[in-house]
Amino acid sequence: MARAIWKGAISFGMVVIPVKMYTATESKSLSFNLLHKKCLKKGKQMRYCPTCEEFFGAEDTVRGYEYAKGKYVVLTESDFRKVPVKTMHTVEISAFVESREIDPLYYRSSYYLEPEELGAKPFFLLREALVKTNRVAVAKVTFQGKEHLCCLRPFEGTLMLHTMYYHDEIRPVSDLVLPLEQAKFAPEELEMAITLIQAMATKFRPEEYQDEYRLALERIIQAKIQGEEIKAPAVSPSKVTDLMSALKASIEAAKKKAAAEEAAPEEVIPGQ
């Protein structure tokens, strides 16, 4: 059963809705341990203090903020709980905006919201109102030692909370060196690119995508466990072609793929 990572309330106007927050995503990446090469055993992570000339473990660490060169003030868990902001226990809604106004660049992490029993009616009233107005709620909430800018939006049968970057956390595009003079293209090339996009256009079906690297890595791990020899895949040399030729070949390949998918029999789901 999922465990709530935060409990509090959604607040907008004079309405208060008690809710729980759950992590909505998880990483499927494989994790590895650092081992001692000699015996293949995990070692203890230690830190070294040059002032005391000794090693120390995690139990002897504290969190300190460097307010001047080499000078720190230590903050305890109790200090973090005393930060005087309303959003410590409240998702404080400040505005409602159209979802298309928020660029995906601003999104960080996703969380499910679940209403407490007493908050069920206003919770689903808010959800339905967001659906009808096609808007999302912009809010702020504090958890995990940070006040997050966030937005709430309807998702399936509940509300999803997305934490967001603040504007001053977004790096400016002006930091890039964009070779615009070298990027001039002919109208015919643009037309071919549009044709290719249209030939490859489809619905987004997230279930069709999977982490090929992770799956291949799992197969390598199993092979090593069984003592099998692992061979690197052959890499085909890339051919350099002119842009128009590449676009034409891509369009033909996309059309053939679309034709093959249309000709393929539909998958029959048992029981339907």
Buried (B, 14 or more C-beta within 10 A) or exposed (E): EEEBEBEBBBBBEEBBBBBBBBBBEEEEEEEEEEEEEEEEEEEEEEEEEEEEEEEEEEEEEEEEEEEEEEEEEEBEEEEBEEEEEEBBBBBBBEEBEEEEEBEEEBBEBBBBBBBEEEBEEBBBEBBEEBEEEEBBBBBBBBBEEEBBBBBBBBBEEBBBBBBBBEEEEEEEEEEEEEEEEEEEEEEEEEEBBEBBEEBBEEEEEEEEEEEEEEEEEEEEEEEEEEEEEEEEEEEEEEEEEEEEEBBBEBBEEBBEEBEEEEEEEEEEEEEE
